[in-house]
Amino acid sequence: MSLGGCWLFFGGWRRRSCGVTLAFMSKSRSEVLSESKRKGVVAGVATAGAVALGVVVASPVLGVVAAVPAAVLTWRWWKHRAENGIKF
């Protein structure tokens, strides 16, 4: 099968590709980086809010309850960076 000699290495196998936009490449690198930055800011704000709530209200219970969503957002940010090969 010849498609003009354009090669794409996919999963260790050679497949031909010639100017076709592949479905799994939906975002550019700059879009992925900006999404990572946005997710990091949201996770940081949520963490700061949880700490501030725990300090201002002086209730460790409310601080822990507020820290759960912050931990989930931080986990999603780390996972996003790992899946996209973004280093620190």
C-alpha positions as CSV (number, residue, x, y, z in Angstrom):
1,M,0.0,0.0,0.0
2,S,1.6,3.2,-1.1
3,L,0.5,6.7,-0.1
4,G,3.3,8.8,-1.4
5,G,6.1,7.5,0.9
6,C,5.0,9.4,4.0
7,W,5.7,7.3,7.2
8,L,4.2,7.6,10.7
9,F,5.6,5.6,13.6
10,F,2.7,4.5,15.7
11,G,3.0,2.1,18.6
12,G,6.2,0.6,17.3
13,W,4.7,-0.2,13.9
14,R,5.2,1.8,10.7
15,R,2.1,3.1,9.2
16,R,1.8,5.4,6.2
17,S,0.4,8.8,6.6
18,C,0.5,11.6,4.1
19,G,-0.9,15.0,5.2
20,V,-3.9,13.5,6.9
21,T,-4.9,15.0,10.2
22,L,-5.1,12.1,12.6
23,A,-8.0,11.8,15.1
24,F,-5.8,11.4,18.2
25,M,-3.8,14.6,17.5
26,S,-6.6,17.0,18.2
27,K,-4.6,19.6,20.2
28,S,-1.3,21.4,19.4
29,R,1.5,21.4,21.9
30,S,0.8,25.1,22.8
31,E,-2.9,24.3,23.5
32,V,-1.9,21.4,25.8
33,L,0.6,23.6,27.7
34,S,-2.0,26.4,28.1
35,E,-4.5,23.8,29.4
36,S,-1.9,22.5,31.8
37,K,-1.2,26.0,33.0
38,R,-5.0,26.7,33.5
39,K,-5.4,23.4,35.4
40,G,-2.4,24.2,37.6
41,V,-3.8,27.6,38.5
42,V,-7.2,26.2,39.4
43,A,-5.6,23.5,41.6
44,G,-3.4,26.1,43.3
45,V,-6.3,28.5,43.9
46,A,-8.4,25.6,45.3
47,T,-5.5,24.6,47.6
48,A,-5.0,28.1,48.8
49,G,-8.7,28.4,49.5
50,A,-8.7,25.2,51.5
51,V,-5.7,26.5,53.6
52,A,-7.3,29.9,54.0
53,L,-10.6,28.4,55.1
54,G,-8.9,26.2,57.6
55,V,-6.9,29.1,59.1
56,V,-9.6,31.8,59.0
57,V,-12.4,29.7,60.4
58,A,-10.0,27.9,62.7
59,S,-11.7,24.6,62.0
60,P,-9.5,21.7,60.9
61,V,-12.6,19.8,59.9
62,L,-13.7,22.4,57.4
63,G,-10.1,22.7,56.2
64,V,-10.0,18.9,55.5
65,V,-13.4,19.0,53.8
66,A,-12.2,21.8,51.5
67,A,-8.9,20.1,50.9
68,V,-10.6,17.1,49.2
69,P,-11.7,18.9,46.0
70,A,-8.3,20.6,46.0
71,A,-6.5,17.3,46.1
72,V,-8.7,15.9,43.3
73,L,-7.9,19.0,41.1
74,T,-4.2,18.6,41.9
75,W,-4.3,14.9,41.0
76,R,-6.0,15.7,37.6
77,W,-3.3,18.3,36.9
78,W,-0.5,15.9,37.6
79,K,-2.1,13.2,35.6
80,H,-2.6,15.6,32.6
81,R,1.0,16.6,32.7
82,A,2.2,13.0,32.9
83,E,-0.1,11.9,30.0
84,N,1.2,14.7,27.8
85,G,4.8,14.3,28.7
86,I,5.2,17.7,30.3
87,K,8.2,18.0,32.6
88,F,8.7,20.4,35.5
